[in-house]
Amino acid sequence: MKSSNYSQLTQLGDGAITMPGSPDEARLETVKNPYADSPYLIRFVCPEFTSLCPVTGQPDFAHLVIDYVPGEIIVESKSLKLFLGSFRNQAGFHEECTVGIAKRLEGVLNPVWIRIGGYWYPRGGIPIDIFYQSGSVPEGLWVPDQNVPSYRGRG
């Protein structure tokens, strides 16, 4: 049974939820931050992110690490999972996907601070890493390394 504080959440529960057809169709749901008076870090790791190359239509794969310091609201994790999954059939260059995810989260959450690391697997022999950060890390906040090693190939 949902608490009245969470009655607006539509993507949780026992019912089947369909993957959004595109990131624009995806609904990022939020809830009130229970500790808005205390700065803390939330980290989401998506090691199997997939999108499509806008030129060839072939799949591109990335390991994403999203860190943010919430303001008044936090993102509900299943809605974030569905949002990220909606890129599976979306064409976009690595930069467009990585920075676009950060900008969408910024627009919805209005976080104190956000950063994303997009560690893209090589295609054509070149791995690409994309990083976005909204500003300086809030003073006194512990932010661990993302701990995603640079691509080293075989050997």
C-alpha positions in Angstrom: 0.0 0.0 0.0 1.4 3.4 -1.0 1.8 6.1 1.6 -0.1 9.3 0.8 3.3 10.9 0.4 3.9 8.7 -2.6 0.5 8.5 -4.1 1.7 10.5 -7.2 4.1 7.7 -8.2 2.7 5.8 -11.1 5.6 3.5 -12.1 5.9 1.5 -9.0 3.9 -1.5 -8.0 2.8 -4.9 -9.3 1.5 -3.8 -12.7 3.5 -4.1 -15.9 5.2 -0.9 -16.9 6.1 -0.3 -20.6 9.5 1.1 -21.5 9.0 4.6 -22.8 9.5 4.9 -26.5 12.0 7.8 -26.2 13.6 9.9 -23.5 11.1 12.7 -24.3 8.2 10.3 -23.5 9.9 9.1 -20.2 8.5 10.5 -17.0 11.0 11.2 -14.2 9.0 10.9 -11.0 10.1 12.6 -7.8 9.5 12.5 -4.1 10.2 15.0 -1.3 13.8 14.8 0.0 13.5 13.6 3.6 16.8 15.3 4.5 16.7 18.5 2.5 18.5 20.3 5.4 21.6 18.0 5.1 23.8 18.0 2.0 24.4 14.4 1.0 25.3 12.6 -2.3 23.1 10.2 -4.2 24.9 8.0 -6.8 23.3 5.9 -9.6 25.5 3.6 -11.6 24.2 2.2 -15.0 26.9 -0.2 -16.3 24.8 -1.3 -19.3 23.6 1.9 -20.9 22.7 1.6 -24.5 21.8 4.1 -27.3 22.1 4.1 -31.1 24.6 5.7 -33.3 22.7 8.4 -35.2 24.7 7.7 -38.4 24.9 3.9 -38.6 22.0 2.9 -36.3 24.4 0.4 -34.5 24.3 0.2 -30.7 26.6 2.2 -28.5 27.3 1.1 -25.0 28.4 3.1 -21.9 28.9 2.8 -18.2 27.2 5.8 -16.6 27.8 7.2 -13.1 25.4 9.9 -12.0 26.2 11.8 -8.8 23.9 14.5 -7.4 23.3 16.4 -4.2 19.5 16.8 -3.9 17.6 20.0 -3.1 14.0 19.7 -2.2 13.2 16.6 -4.2 14.9 13.3 -5.2 14.3 11.2 -8.3 12.5 7.9 -7.9 14.9 5.2 -9.0 12.5 3.1 -11.1 11.5 6.1 -13.1 15.2 6.9 -13.7 15.8 3.3 -14.8 13.0 3.6 -17.3 14.3 7.0 -18.5 17.8 5.6 -19.1 16.3 2.5 -20.7 14.4 4.7 -23.2 17.6 5.6 -24.8 18.0 2.0 -26.1 16.2 2.9 -29.4 17.2 6.5 -29.4 19.8 7.8 -31.9 22.3 10.3 -30.4 26.0 10.9 -30.3 27.7 10.2 -27.0 27.9 13.8 -26.0 24.2 14.4 -26.7 23.2 11.4 -24.6 25.5 12.0 -21.6 25.0 15.8 -21.3 21.4 15.5 -22.2 20.8 13.1 -19.3 22.4 15.6 -16.9 20.5 18.5 -18.3 17.1 16.6 -18.0 17.9 15.7 -14.4 18.9 19.3 -13.6 15.7 20.6 -15.1 13.5 18.2 -13.2 15.3 18.0 -9.9 16.9 21.4 -9.5 19.8 19.7 -7.5 22.3 21.6 -5.5 25.0 19.9 -7.6 25.2 17.2 -10.3 27.8 15.4 -12.3 27.8 12.6 -14.8 30.5 10.4 -16.1 29.8 8.7 -19.4 32.4 6.0 -20.1 31.7 4.9 -23.6 33.0 1.6 -25.0 35.1 1.8 -28.2 33.6 1.8 -31.6 36.0 2.1 -34.5 38.9 1.7 -32.0 38.3 4.9 -30.0 36.6 4.9 -26.6 35.1 8.3 -25.6 34.5 9.5 -22.1 32.1 12.4 -21.5 31.9 14.4 -18.2 29.5 17.0 -17.1 29.4 18.9 -13.8 27.1 21.7 -12.8 29.6 23.7 -10.7 31.9 23.3 -7.8 31.4 20.5 -5.3 29.5 21.8 -2.2 32.0 22.6 0.6 32.4 19.8 3.1 30.7 17.1 0.9 32.5 13.8 0.5 32.4 12.8 -3.2 34.0 9.4 -3.9 35.8 8.7 -7.1 33.7 7.2 -9.8 36.2 4.3 -10.0 35.6 3.5 -13.7 39.0 2.8 -15.2 40.0 4.2 -18.5 39.6 1.7 -21.4 42.7 -0.4 -21.7 41.8 -2.9 -24.4 43.1 -6.4 -24.1 46.4 -6.8 -22.2 
